[in-house]
Structure formats: structure tokens, C-alpha cells
Amino acid sequence: MQLEFQFESFSAFLAMGNYGFYVWLSYGVSFVAMAWLIWQSQREQKQIFQQIKKELSREKQLNQRSEYTK
């Protein structure tokens, strides 16, 4: 099985038979959307972990205060 290049040149590959703009635009939009999704997910995860850390700290302080009042 031999693989053959389907286009005459690299510029023909990029042009994709005059559909290159739409093909590469769709790749670009997809890449940007995936990158944004990854960035947004990591940001939300970081915020959630910070919120949990704050809640645990508050809970610990409340437990310490309740021990002192006993």
C-alpha cells in the first residue's frame, strides 16, 4: 500500500480547490473553541478549589472557636 499526495503542490493543498478558506477557517474556529473550553474549565476548577479551601478554613476556625467556648 503506497500513499500518494493528492495535491500537485503545497499551495494547492492549502487552497483545497478554492475551498481552503472555509476548510482552514473551520479548523481555526474549532481550535479556538477547544482552547477556550480547556482554559475556561481550568479556570473554573481553580476557582472551585479556592472556594473549597476557603470553606474548609472557615469551618476549621469555627470548630476551634467552639472548642474554646466549651
CHARMM internal coordinates of N, CA and C (Angstrom, degrees):
IC EDIT
DIST 1 N 1 CA 1.4523
DIST 1 CA 1 C 1.5196
ANGL 1 N 1 CA 1 C 108.91
DIST 1 C 2 N 1.2932
ANGL 1 CA 1 C 2 N 116.14
DIHE 1 N 1 CA 1 C 2 N 120.78
DIST 2 N 2 CA 1.4523
ANGL 1 C 2 N 2 CA 121.43
DIHE 1 CA 1 C 2 N 2 CA -177.94
DIST 2 CA 2 C 1.5265
ANGL 2 N 2 CA 2 C 108.85
DIHE 1 C 2 N 2 CA 2 C -115.06
DIST 2 C 3 N 1.3233
ANGL 2 CA 2 C 3 N 116.02
DIHE 2 N 2 CA 2 C 3 N 130.91
DIST 3 N 3 CA 1.4527
ANGL 2 C 3 N 3 CA 120.46
DIHE 2 CA 2 C 3 N 3 CA 177.76
DIST 3 CA 3 C 1.5170
ANGL 3 N 3 CA 3 C 109.35
DIHE 2 C 3 N 3 CA 3 C -87.88
DIST 3 C 4 N 1.3076
ANGL 3 CA 3 C 4 N 115.83
DIHE 3 N 3 CA 3 C 4 N 134.41
DIST 4 N 4 CA 1.4576
ANGL 3 C 4 N 4 CA 120.61
DIHE 3 CA 3 C 4 N 4 CA 179.32
DIST 4 CA 4 C 1.5168
ANGL 4 N 4 CA 4 C 109.35
DIHE 3 C 4 N 4 CA 4 C -118.35
DIST 4 C 5 N 1.3135
ANGL 4 CA 4 C 5 N 115.51
DIHE 4 N 4 CA 4 C 5 N 141.65
DIST 5 N 5 CA 1.4549
ANGL 4 C 5 N 5 CA 121.31
DIHE 4 CA 4 C 5 N 5 CA 176.30
DIST 5 CA 5 C 1.5227
ANGL 5 N 5 CA 5 C 108.04
DIHE 4 C 5 N 5 CA 5 C -71.54
DIST 5 C 6 N 1.3146
ANGL 5 CA 5 C 6 N 117.85
DIHE 5 N 5 CA 5 C 6 N 127.79
DIST 6 N 6 CA 1.4588
ANGL 5 C 6 N 6 CA 122.24
DIHE 5 CA 5 C 6 N 6 CA -173.29
DIST 6 CA 6 C 1.5287
ANGL 6 N 6 CA 6 C 113.95
DIHE 5 C 6 N 6 CA 6 C -84.69
DIST 6 C 7 N 1.3175
ANGL 6 CA 6 C 7 N 117.39
DIHE 6 N 6 CA 6 C 7 N -8.19
DIST 7 N 7 CA 1.4618
ANGL 6 C 7 N 7 CA 120.98
DIHE 6 CA 6 C 7 N 7 CA -177.65
DIST 7 CA 7 C 1.5218
ANGL 7 N 7 CA 7 C 109.53
DIHE 6 C 7 N 7 CA 7 C -117.93
DIST 7 C 8 N 1.3296
ANGL 7 CA 7 C 8 N 115.89
DIHE 7 N 7 CA 7 C 8 N 153.84
DIST 8 N 8 CA 1.4566
ANGL 7 C 8 N 8 CA 120.78
DIHE 7 CA 7 C 8 N 8 CA -177.78
DIST 8 CA 8 C 1.5210
ANGL 8 N 8 CA 8 C 112.54
DIHE 7 C 8 N 8 CA 8 C -70.72
DIST 8 C 9 N 1.3324
ANGL 8 CA 8 C 9 N 116.59
DIHE 8 N 8 CA 8 C 9 N -33.62
DIST 9 N 9 CA 1.4647
ANGL 8 C 9 N 9 CA 120.95
DIHE 8 CA 8 C 9 N 9 CA -178.38
DIST 9 CA 9 C 1.5269
ANGL 9 N 9 CA 9 C 109.04
DIHE 8 C 9 N 9 CA 9 C -150.29
DIST 9 C 10 N 1.3161
ANGL 9 CA 9 C 10 N 114.33
DIHE 9 N 9 CA 9 C 10 N 172.54
DIST 10 N 10 CA 1.4633
ANGL 9 C 10 N 10 CA 119.07
DIHE 9 CA 9 C 10 N 10 CA 179.08
DIST 10 CA 10 C 1.5263
ANGL 10 N 10 CA 10 C 110.47
DIHE 9 C 10 N 10 CA 10 C -66.93
DIST 10 C 11 N 1.3267
ANGL 10 CA 10 C 11 N 117.35
DIHE 10 N 10 CA 10 C 11 N -37.51
DIST 11 N 11 CA 1.4687
ANGL 10 C 11 N 11 CA 119.72
DIHE 10 CA 10 C 11 N 11 CA 178.20
DIST 11 CA 11 C 1.5325
ANGL 11 N 11 CA 11 C 110.84
DIHE 10 C 11 N 11 CA 11 C -65.54
DIST 11 C 12 N 1.3198
ANGL 11 CA 11 C 12 N 117.06
DIHE 11 N 11 CA 11 C 12 N -34.46
DIST 12 N 12 CA 1.4685
ANGL 11 C 12 N 12 CA 120.09
DIHE 11 CA 11 C 12 N 12 CA 175.15
DIST 12 CA 12 C 1.5277
ANGL 12 N 12 CA 12 C 110.12
DIHE 11 C 12 N 12 CA 12 C -66.88
DIST 12 C 13 N 1.3182
ANGL 12 CA 12 C 13 N 116.27
DIHE 12 N 12 CA 12 C 13 N -36.28
DIST 13 N 13 CA 1.4656
ANGL 12 C 13 N 13 CA 120.56
DIHE 12 CA 12 C 13 N 13 CA 176.19
DIST 13 CA 13 C 1.5209
ANGL 13 N 13 CA 13 C 110.26
DIHE 12 C 13 N 13 CA 13 C -62.46
DIST 13 C 14 N 1.3400
ANGL 13 CA 13 C 14 N 116.87
DIHE 13 N 13 CA 13 C 14 N -45.39
DIST 14 N 14 CA 1.4617
ANGL 13 C 14 N 14 CA 120.42
DIHE 13 CA 13 C 14 N 14 CA 179.63
DIST 14 CA 14 C 1.5262
ANGL 14 N 14 CA 14 C 111.79
DIHE 13 C 14 N 14 CA 14 C -66.10
DIST 14 C 15 N 1.3263
ANGL 14 CA 14 C 15 N 117.16
DIHE 14 N 14 CA 14 C 15 N -34.49
DIST 15 N 15 CA 1.4665
ANGL 14 C 15 N 15 CA 121.17
DIHE 14 CA 14 C 15 N 15 CA -179.36
DIST 15 CA 15 C 1.5244
ANGL 15 N 15 CA 15 C 111.81
DIHE 14 C 15 N 15 CA 15 C -74.09
DIST 15 C 16 N 1.3165
ANGL 15 CA 15 C 16 N 117.88
DIHE 15 N 15 CA 15 C 16 N -28.78
DIST 16 N 16 CA 1.4663
ANGL 15 C 16 N 16 CA 123.72
DIHE 15 CA 15 C 16 N 16 CA 178.26
DIST 16 CA 16 C 1.5258
ANGL 16 N 16 CA 16 C 112.25
DIHE 15 C 16 N 16 CA 16 C 50.14
DIST 16 C 17 N 1.3022
ANGL 16 CA 16 C 17 N 116.85
DIHE 16 N 16 CA 16 C 17 N 45.67
DIST 17 N 17 CA 1.4665
ANGL 16 C 17 N 17 CA 119.96
DIHE 16 CA 16 C 17 N 17 CA 178.26
DIST 17 CA 17 C 1.5151
ANGL 17 N 17 CA 17 C 112.59
DIHE 16 C 17 N 17 CA 17 C 62.50
DIST 17 C 18 N 1.3022
ANGL 17 CA 17 C 18 N 117.12
DIHE 17 N 17 CA 17 C 18 N 43.53
DIST 18 N 18 CA 1.4719
ANGL 17 C 18 N 18 CA 125.44
DIHE 17 CA 17 C 18 N 18 CA -179.20
DIST 18 CA 18 C 1.5309
ANGL 18 N 18 CA 18 C 113.43
DIHE 17 C 18 N 18 CA 18 C 68.31
DIST 18 C 19 N 1.3044
ANGL 18 CA 18 C 19 N 117.85
DIHE 18 N 18 CA 18 C 19 N 10.35
DIST 19 N 19 CA 1.4638
ANGL 18 C 19 N 19 CA 121.73
DIHE 18 CA 18 C 19 N 19 CA 174.05
DIST 19 CA 19 C 1.5267
ANGL 19 N 19 CA 19 C 111.01
DIHE 18 C 19 N 19 CA 19 C -107.87
DIST 19 C 20 N 1.3083
ANGL 19 CA 19 C 20 N 116.95
DIHE 19 N 19 CA 19 C 20 N 4.65
DIST 20 N 20 CA 1.4616
ANGL 19 C 20 N 20 CA 121.82
DIHE 19 CA 19 C 20 N 20 CA -175.89
DIST 20 CA 20 C 1.5164
ANGL 20 N 20 CA 20 C 113.26
DIHE 19 C 20 N 20 CA 20 C -57.09
DIST 20 C 21 N 1.3331
ANGL 20 CA 20 C 21 N 116.75
DIHE 20 N 20 CA 20 C 21 N -40.49
DIST 21 N 21 CA 1.4640
ANGL 20 C 21 N 21 CA 119.53
DIHE 20 CA 20 C 21 N 21 CA -179.71
DIST 21 CA 21 C 1.5224
ANGL 21 N 21 CA 21 C 110.63
DIHE 20 C 21 N 21 CA 21 C -56.96
DIST 21 C 22 N 1.3136
ANGL 21 CA 21 C 22 N 116.87
DIHE 21 N 21 CA 21 C 22 N -46.45
DIST 22 N 22 CA 1.4640
ANGL 21 C 22 N 22 CA 121.20
DIHE 21 CA 21 C 22 N 22 CA -177.80
DIST 22 CA 22 C 1.5286
ANGL 22 N 22 CA 22 C 111.70
DIHE 21 C 22 N 22 CA 22 C -70.86
DIST 22 C 23 N 1.3194
ANGL 22 CA 22 C 23 N 116.02
DIHE 22 N 22 CA 22 C 23 N -38.95
DIST 23 N 23 CA 1.4644
ANGL 22 C 23 N 23 CA 120.46
DIHE 22 CA 22 C 23 N 23 CA 179.44
DIST 23 CA 23 C 1.5205
ANGL 23 N 23 CA 23 C 110.20
DIHE 22 C 23 N 23 CA 23 C -63.94
DIST 23 C 24 N 1.3333
ANGL 23 CA 23 C 24 N 116.84
DIHE 23 N 23 CA 23 C 24 N -51.52
DIST 24 N 24 CA 1.4636
ANGL 23 C 24 N 24 CA 120.16
DIHE 23 CA 23 C 24 N 24 CA -176.64
DIST 24 CA 24 C 1.5204
ANGL 24 N 24 CA 24 C 111.46
DIHE 23 C 24 N 24 CA 24 C -71.75
DIST 24 C 25 N 1.3387
ANGL 24 CA 24 C 25 N 116.91
DIHE 24 N 24 CA 24 C 25 N -31.09
DIST 25 N 25 CA 1.4597
ANGL 24 C 25 N 25 CA 119.86
DIHE 24 CA 24 C 25 N 25 CA 174.85
DIST 25 CA 25 C 1.5278
ANGL 25 N 25 CA 25 C 110.39
DIHE 24 C 25 N 25 CA 25 C -63.79
DIST 25 C 26 N 1.3241
ANGL 25 CA 25 C 26 N 116.96
DIHE 25 N 25 CA 25 C 26 N -42.53
DIST 26 N 26 CA 1.4685
ANGL 25 C 26 N 26 CA 119.65
DIHE 25 CA 25 C 26 N 26 CA 179.39
DIST 26 CA 26 C 1.5281
ANGL 26 N 26 CA 26 C 110.83
DIHE 25 C 26 N 26 CA 26 C -66.09
DIST 26 C 27 N 1.3355
ANGL 26 CA 26 C 27 N 117.38
DIHE 26 N 26 CA 26 C 27 N -38.50
DIST 27 N 27 CA 1.4660
ANGL 26 C 27 N 27 CA 119.71
DIHE 26 CA 26 C 27 N 27 CA 174.77
DIST 27 CA 27 C 1.5277
ANGL 27 N 27 CA 27 C 110.33
DIHE 26 C 27 N 27 CA 27 C -62.63
DIST 27 C 28 N 1.3173
ANGL 27 CA 27 C 28 N 117.07
DIHE 27 N 27 CA 27 C 28 N -43.78
DIST 28 N 28 CA 1.4623
ANGL 27 C 28 N 28 CA 120.93
DIHE 27 CA 27 C 28 N 28 CA -179.56
DIST 28 CA 28 C 1.5177
ANGL 28 N 28 CA 28 C 112.29
DIHE 27 C 28 N 28 CA 28 C -62.83
DIST 28 C 29 N 1.3318
ANGL 28 CA 28 C 29 N 116.02
DIHE 28 N 28 CA 28 C 29 N -46.31
DIST 29 N 29 CA 1.4663
ANGL 28 C 29 N 29 CA 120.13
DIHE 28 CA 28 C 29 N 29 CA 179.25
DIST 29 CA 29 C 1.5252
ANGL 29 N 29 CA 29 C 110.34
DIHE 28 C 29 N 29 CA 29 C -62.46
DIST 29 C 30 N 1.3156
ANGL 29 CA 29 C 30 N 116.91
DIHE 29 N 29 CA 29 C 30 N -42.20
DIST 30 N 30 CA 1.4678
ANGL 29 C 30 N 30 CA 120.51
DIHE 29 CA 29 C 30 N 30 CA 179.03
DIST 30 CA 30 C 1.5200
ANGL 30 N 30 CA 30 C 111.10
DIHE 29 C 30 N 30 CA 30 C -63.34
DIST 30 C 31 N 1.3261
ANGL 30 CA 30 C 31 N 116.75
DIHE 30 N 30 CA 30 C 31 N -43.31
DIST 31 N 31 CA 1.4578
ANGL 30 C 31 N 31 CA 120.62
DIHE 30 CA 30 C 31 N 31 CA 179.34
DIST 31 CA 31 C 1.5232
ANGL 31 N 31 CA 31 C 111.13
DIHE 30 C 31 N 31 CA 31 C -63.10
DIST 31 C 32 N 1.3287
ANGL 31 CA 31 C 32 N 116.97
DIHE 31 N 31 CA 31 C 32 N -45.21
DIST 32 N 32 CA 1.4671
ANGL 31 C 32 N 32 CA 120.77
DIHE 31 CA 31 C 32 N 32 CA 179.45
DIST 32 CA 32 C 1.5276
ANGL 32 N 32 CA 32 C 110.28
DIHE 31 C 32 N 32 CA 32 C -63.19
DIST 32 C 33 N 1.3271
ANGL 32 CA 32 C 33 N 117.42
DIHE 32 N 32 CA 32 C 33 N -41.85
DIST 33 N 33 CA 1.4644
ANGL 32 C 33 N 33 CA 120.63
DIHE 32 CA 32 C 33 N 33 CA 179.48
DIST 33 CA 33 C 1.5252
ANGL 33 N 33 CA 33 C 111.31
DIHE 32 C 33 N 33 CA 33 C -63.29
DIST 33 C 34 N 1.3211
ANGL 33 CA 33 C 34 N 117.09
DIHE 33 N 33 CA 33 C 34 N -43.05
DIST 34 N 34 CA 1.4691
ANGL 33 C 34 N 34 CA 120.48
DIHE 33 CA 33 C 34 N 34 CA 179.28
DIST 34 CA 34 C 1.5258
ANGL 34 N 34 CA 34 C 110.84
DIHE 33 C 34 N 34 CA 34 C -66.53
DIST 34 C 35 N 1.3324
ANGL 34 CA 34 C 35 N 117.06
DIHE 34 N 34 CA 34 C 35 N -41.73
DIST 35 N 35 CA 1.4677
ANGL 34 C 35 N 35 CA 120.53
DIHE 34 CA 34 C 35 N 35 CA 178.67
DIST 35 CA 35 C 1.5219
ANGL 35 N 35 CA 35 C 110.19
DIHE 34 C 35 N 35 CA 35 C -63.25
DIST 35 C 36 N 1.3445
ANGL 35 CA 35 C 36 N 117.01
DIHE 35 N 35 CA 35 C 36 N -42.42
DIST 36 N 36 CA 1.4562
ANGL 35 C 36 N 36 CA 120.54
DIHE 35 CA 35 C 36 N 36 CA 178.97
DIST 36 CA 36 C 1.5260
ANGL 36 N 36 CA 36 C 110.48
DIHE 35 C 36 N 36 CA 36 C -64.49
DIST 36 C 37 N 1.3189
ANGL 36 CA 36 C 37 N 117.75
DIHE 36 N 36 CA 36 C 37 N -40.81
DIST 37 N 37 CA 1.4589
ANGL 36 C 37 N 37 CA 121.75
DIHE 36 CA 36 C 37 N 37 CA 179.40
DIST 37 CA 37 C 1.5263
ANGL 37 N 37 CA 37 C 111.10
DIHE 36 C 37 N 37 CA 37 C -62.43
DIST 37 C 38 N 1.3182
ANGL 37 CA 37 C 38 N 116.95
DIHE 37 N 37 CA 37 C 38 N -43.25
DIST 38 N 38 CA 1.4680
ANGL 37 C 38 N 38 CA 121.04
DIHE 37 CA 37 C 38 N 38 CA 178.13
DIST 38 CA 38 C 1.5197
ANGL 38 N 38 CA 38 C 110.04
DIHE 37 C 38 N 38 CA 38 C -64.15
DIST 38 C 39 N 1.3403
ANGL 38 CA 38 C 39 N 116.94
DIHE 38 N 38 CA 38 C 39 N -46.38
DIST 39 N 39 CA 1.4696
ANGL 38 C 39 N 39 CA 121.06
DIHE 38 CA 38 C 39 N 39 CA -179.46
DIST 39 CA 39 C 1.5264
ANGL 39 N 39 CA 39 C 110.70
DIHE 38 C 39 N 39 CA 39 C -61.92
DIST 39 C 40 N 1.3312
ANGL 39 CA 39 C 40 N 117.05
DIHE 39 N 39 CA 39 C 40 N -45.93
DIST 40 N 40 CA 1.4641
ANGL 39 C 40 N 40 CA 121.67
DIHE 39 CA 39 C 40 N 40 CA -179.39
DIST 40 CA 40 C 1.5290
ANGL 40 N 40 CA 40 C 111.03
DIHE 39 C 40 N 40 CA 40 C -63.15
DIST 40 C 41 N 1.3169
ANGL 40 CA 40 C 41 N 117.82
DIHE 40 N 40 CA 40 C 41 N -41.48
DIST 41 N 41 CA 1.4646
ANGL 40 C 41 N 41 CA 121.58
DIHE 40 CA 40 C 41 N 41 CA 179.90
DIST 41 CA 41 C 1.5231
ANGL 41 N 41 CA 41 C 111.04
DIHE 40 C 41 N 41 CA 41 C -64.28
DIST 41 C 42 N 1.3178
ANGL 41 CA 41 C 42 N 116.59
DIHE 41 N 41 CA 41 C 42 N -42.77
DIST 42 N 42 CA 1.4660
ANGL 41 C 42 N 42 CA 120.02
DIHE 41 CA 41 C 42 N 42 CA 178.94
DIST 42 CA 42 C 1.5209
ANGL 42 N 42 CA 42 C 110.75
DIHE 41 C 42 N 42 CA 42 C -65.69
DIST 42 C 43 N 1.3250
ANGL 42 CA 42 C 43 N 116.87
DIHE 42 N 42 CA 42 C 43 N -39.67
DIST 43 N 43 CA 1.4674
ANGL 42 C 43 N 43 CA 120.97
DIHE 42 CA 42 C 43 N 43 CA 178.83
DIST 43 CA 43 C 1.5271
ANGL 43 N 43 CA 43 C 110.98
DIHE 42 C 43 N 43 CA 43 C -63.93
DIST 43 C 44 N 1.3235
ANGL 43 CA 43 C 44 N 116.54
DIHE 43 N 43 CA 43 C 44 N -45.10
DIST 44 N 44 CA 1.4640
ANGL 43 C 44 N 44 CA 120.11
DIHE 43 CA 43 C 44 N 44 CA 178.65
DIST 44 CA 44 C 1.5209
ANGL 44 N 44 CA 44 C 111.45
DIHE 43 C 44 N 44 CA 44 C -63.70
DIST 44 C 45 N 1.3326
ANGL 44 CA 44 C 45 N 116.49
DIHE 44 N 44 CA 44 C 45 N -41.45
DIST 45 N 45 CA 1.4587
ANGL 44 C 45 N 45 CA 120.21
DIHE 44 CA 44 C 45 N 45 CA 179.06
DIST 45 CA 45 C 1.5283
ANGL 45 N 45 CA 45 C 110.26
DIHE 44 C 45 N 45 CA 45 C -61.62
DIST 45 C 46 N 1.3147
ANGL 45 CA 45 C 46 N 117.20
DIHE 45 N 45 CA 45 C 46 N -42.36
DIST 46 N 46 CA 1.4624
ANGL 45 C 46 N 46 CA 121.30
DIHE 45 CA 45 C 46 N 46 CA 178.93
DIST 46 CA 46 C 1.5280
ANGL 46 N 46 CA 46 C 110.25
DIHE 45 C 46 N 46 CA 46 C -62.69
DIST 46 C 47 N 1.3304
ANGL 46 CA 46 C 47 N 117.21
DIHE 46 N 46 CA 46 C 47 N -43.24
DIST 47 N 47 CA 1.4605
ANGL 46 C 47 N 47 CA 120.84
DIHE 46 CA 46 C 47 N 47 CA 178.92
DIST 47 CA 47 C 1.5249
ANGL 47 N 47 CA 47 C 111.46
DIHE 46 C 47 N 47 CA 47 C -63.95
DIST 47 C 48 N 1.3233
ANGL 47 CA 47 C 48 N 117.00
DIHE 47 N 47 CA 47 C 48 N -40.54
DIST 48 N 48 CA 1.4653
ANGL 47 C 48 N 48 CA 120.57
DIHE 47 CA 47 C 48 N 48 CA 179.34
DIST 48 CA 48 C 1.5211
ANGL 48 N 48 CA 48 C 110.60
DIHE 47 C 48 N 48 CA 48 C -64.82
DIST 48 C 49 N 1.3424
ANGL 48 CA 48 C 49 N 116.90
DIHE 48 N 48 CA 48 C 49 N -43.56
DIST 49 N 49 CA 1.4622
ANGL 48 C 49 N 49 CA 119.92
DIHE 48 CA 48 C 49 N 49 CA 178.27
DIST 49 CA 49 C 1.5249
ANGL 49 N 49 CA 49 C 111.25
DIHE 48 C 49 N 49 CA 49 C -62.85
DIST 49 C 50 N 1.3356
ANGL 49 CA 49 C 50 N 117.75
DIHE 49 N 49 CA 49 C 50 N -38.97
DIST 50 N 50 CA 1.4598
ANGL 49 C 50 N 50 CA 120.66
DIHE 49 CA 49 C 50 N 50 CA 177.69
DIST 50 CA 50 C 1.5247
ANGL 50 N 50 CA 50 C 110.62
DIHE 49 C 50 N 50 CA 50 C -65.02
DIST 50 C 51 N 1.3231
ANGL 50 CA 50 C 51 N 116.77
DIHE 50 N 50 CA 50 C 51 N -40.39
DIST 51 N 51 CA 1.4579
ANGL 50 C 51 N 51 CA 120.99
DIHE 50 CA 50 C 51 N 51 CA 178.88
DIST 51 CA 51 C 1.5316
ANGL 51 N 51 CA 51 C 110.37
DIHE 50 C 51 N 51 CA 51 C -64.49
DIST 51 C 52 N 1.3104
ANGL 51 CA 51 C 52 N 117.50
DIHE 51 N 51 CA 51 C 52 N -43.68
DIST 52 N 52 CA 1.4659
ANGL 51 C 52 N 52 CA 121.24
DIHE 51 CA 51 C 52 N 52 CA 178.64
DIST 52 CA 52 C 1.5209
ANGL 52 N 52 CA 52 C 110.07
DIHE 51 C 52 N 52 CA 52 C -63.02
DIST 52 C 53 N 1.3212
ANGL 52 CA 52 C 53 N 116.63
DIHE 52 N 52 CA 52 C 53 N -41.72
DIST 53 N 53 CA 1.4639
ANGL 52 C 53 N 53 CA 120.87
DIHE 52 CA 52 C 53 N 53 CA 179.18
DIST 53 CA 53 C 1.5280
ANGL 53 N 53 CA 53 C 110.66
DIHE 52 C 53 N 53 CA 53 C -61.49
DIST 53 C 54 N 1.3383
ANGL 53 CA 53 C 54 N 117.31
DIHE 53 N 53 CA 53 C 54 N -42.29
DIST 54 N 54 CA 1.4637
ANGL 53 C 54 N 54 CA 121.13
DIHE 53 CA 53 C 54 N 54 CA 177.93
DIST 54 CA 54 C 1.5261
ANGL 54 N 54 CA 54 C 110.69
DIHE 53 C 54 N 54 CA 54 C -63.90
DIST 54 C 55 N 1.3343
ANGL 54 CA 54 C 55 N 116.58
DIHE 54 N 54 CA 54 C 55 N -43.77
DIST 55 N 55 CA 1.4622
ANGL 54 C 55 N 55 CA 120.16
DIHE 54 CA 54 C 55 N 55 CA -179.41
DIST 55 CA 55 C 1.5254
ANGL 55 N 55 CA 55 C 111.11
DIHE 54 C 55 N 55 CA 55 C -63.70
DIST 55 C 56 N 1.3216
ANGL 55 CA 55 C 56 N 117.05
DIHE 55 N 55 CA 55 C 56 N -41.07
DIST 56 N 56 CA 1.4623
ANGL 55 C 56 N 56 CA 120.03
DIHE 55 CA 55 C 56 N 56 CA 178.14
DIST 56 CA 56 C 1.5234
ANGL 56 N 56 CA 56 C 111.19
DIHE 55 C 56 N 56 CA 56 C -65.26
DIST 56 C 57 N 1.3308
ANGL 56 CA 56 C 57 N 116.41
DIHE 56 N 56 CA 56 C 57 N -38.09
DIST 57 N 57 CA 1.4600
ANGL 56 C 57 N 57 CA 120.55
DIHE 56 CA 56 C 57 N 57 CA 178.34
DIST 57 CA 57 C 1.5291
ANGL 57 N 57 CA 57 C 110.33
DIHE 56 C 57 N 57 CA 57 C -64.73
DIST 57 C 58 N 1.3268
ANGL 57 CA 57 C 58 N 117.04
DIHE 57 N 57 CA 57 C 58 N -43.99
DIST 58 N 58 CA 1.4697
ANGL 57 C 58 N 58 CA 120.64
DIHE 57 CA 57 C 58 N 58 CA 178.17
DIST 58 CA 58 C 1.5265
ANGL 58 N 58 CA 58 C 110.92
DIHE 57 C 58 N 58 CA 58 C -62.83
DIST 58 C 59 N 1.3246
ANGL 58 CA 58 C 59 N 115.46
DIHE 58 N 58 CA 58 C 59 N -43.28
DIST 59 N 59 CA 1.4648
ANGL 58 C 59 N 59 CA 119.77
DIHE 58 CA 58 C 59 N 59 CA 179.75
DIST 59 CA 59 C 1.5282
ANGL 59 N 59 CA 59 C 110.68
DIHE 58 C 59 N 59 CA 59 C -62.40
DIST 59 C 60 N 1.3104
ANGL 59 CA 59 C 60 N 116.67
DIHE 59 N 59 CA 59 C 60 N -40.60
DIST 60 N 60 CA 1.4614
ANGL 59 C 60 N 60 CA 121.08
DIHE 59 CA 59 C 60 N 60 CA 178.71
DIST 60 CA 60 C 1.5266
ANGL 60 N 60 CA 60 C 110.41
DIHE 59 C 60 N 60 CA 60 C -63.52
DIST 60 C 61 N 1.3390
ANGL 60 CA 60 C 61 N 116.60
DIHE 60 N 60 CA 60 C 61 N -42.78
DIST 61 N 61 CA 1.4654
ANGL 60 C 61 N 61 CA 120.17
DIHE 60 CA 60 C 61 N 61 CA 178.48
DIST 61 CA 61 C 1.5230
ANGL 61 N 61 CA 61 C 111.05
DIHE 60 C 61 N 61 CA 61 C -63.92
DIST 61 C 62 N 1.3247
ANGL 61 CA 61 C 62 N 117.25
DIHE 61 N 61 CA 61 C 62 N -41.01
DIST 62 N 62 CA 1.4637
ANGL 61 C 62 N 62 CA 120.49
DIHE 61 CA 61 C 62 N 62 CA 178.64
DIST 62 CA 62 C 1.5254
ANGL 62 N 62 CA 62 C 111.14
DIHE 61 C 62 N 62 CA 62 C -64.14
DIST 62 C 63 N 1.3227
ANGL 62 CA 62 C 63 N 116.95
DIHE 62 N 62 CA 62 C 63 N -40.47
DIST 63 N 63 CA 1.4580
ANGL 62 C 63 N 63 CA 120.59
DIHE 62 CA 62 C 63 N 63 CA 178.06
DIST 63 CA 63 C 1.5235
ANGL 63 N 63 CA 63 C 111.04
DIHE 62 C 63 N 63 CA 63 C -64.60
DIST 63 C 64 N 1.3263
ANGL 63 CA 63 C 64 N 117.06
DIHE 63 N 63 CA 63 C 64 N -39.39
DIST 64 N 64 CA 1.4640
ANGL 63 C 64 N 64 CA 120.43
DIHE 63 CA 63 C 64 N 64 CA 178.85
DIST 64 CA 64 C 1.5239
ANGL 64 N 64 CA 64 C 110.41
DIHE 63 C 64 N 64 CA 64 C -66.80
DIST 64 C 65 N 1.3273
ANGL 64 CA 64 C 65 N 117.68
DIHE 64 N 64 CA 64 C 65 N -40.36
DIST 65 N 65 CA 1.4658
ANGL 64 C 65 N 65 CA 121.16
DIHE 64 CA 64 C 65 N 65 CA 179.40
DIST 65 CA 65 C 1.5222
ANGL 65 N 65 CA 65 C 110.94
DIHE 64 C 65 N 65 CA 65 C -66.20
DIST 65 C 66 N 1.3368
ANGL 65 CA 65 C 66 N 116.30
DIHE 65 N 65 CA 65 C 66 N -39.18
DIST 66 N 66 CA 1.4615
ANGL 65 C 66 N 66 CA 118.86
DIHE 65 CA 65 C 66 N 66 CA -179.46
DIST 66 CA 66 C 1.5290
ANGL 66 N 66 CA 66 C 110.79
DIHE 65 C 66 N 66 CA 66 C -68.92
DIST 66 C 67 N 1.3208
ANGL 66 CA 66 C 67 N 118.05
DIHE 66 N 66 CA 66 C 67 N -29.65
DIST 67 N 67 CA 1.4634
ANGL 66 C 67 N 67 CA 120.98
DIHE 66 CA 66 C 67 N 67 CA 176.93
DIST 67 CA 67 C 1.5211
ANGL 67 N 67 CA 67 C 110.64
DIHE 66 C 67 N 67 CA 67 C -69.95
DIST 67 C 68 N 1.3199
ANGL 67 CA 67 C 68 N 117.60
DIHE 67 N 67 CA 67 C 68 N -34.86
DIST 68 N 68 CA 1.4654
ANGL 67 C 68 N 68 CA 121.01
DIHE 67 CA 67 C 68 N 68 CA 179.96
DIST 68 CA 68 C 1.5236
ANGL 68 N 68 CA 68 C 111.73
DIHE 67 C 68 N 68 CA 68 C -72.47
DIST 68 C 69 N 1.3038
ANGL 68 CA 68 C 69 N 118.14
DIHE 68 N 68 CA 68 C 69 N -29.59
DIST 69 N 69 CA 1.4635
ANGL 68 C 69 N 69 CA 120.86
DIHE 68 CA 68 C 69 N 69 CA -178.18
DIST 69 CA 69 C 1.5248
ANGL 69 N 69 CA 69 C 112.54
DIHE 68 C 69 N 69 CA 69 C -82.35
DIST 69 C 70 N 1.3157
ANGL 69 CA 69 C 70 N 117.58
DIHE 69 N 69 CA 69 C 70 N -10.29
DIST 70 N 70 CA 1.4691
ANGL 69 C 70 N 70 CA 120.39
DIHE 69 CA 69 C 70 N 70 CA -179.24
DIST 70 CA 70 C 1.4910
ANGL 70 N 70 CA 70 C 111.64
DIHE 69 C 70 N 70 CA 70 C -76.41
END
COOR INIT
IC SEED 1 N 1 CA 1 C
IC BUILD
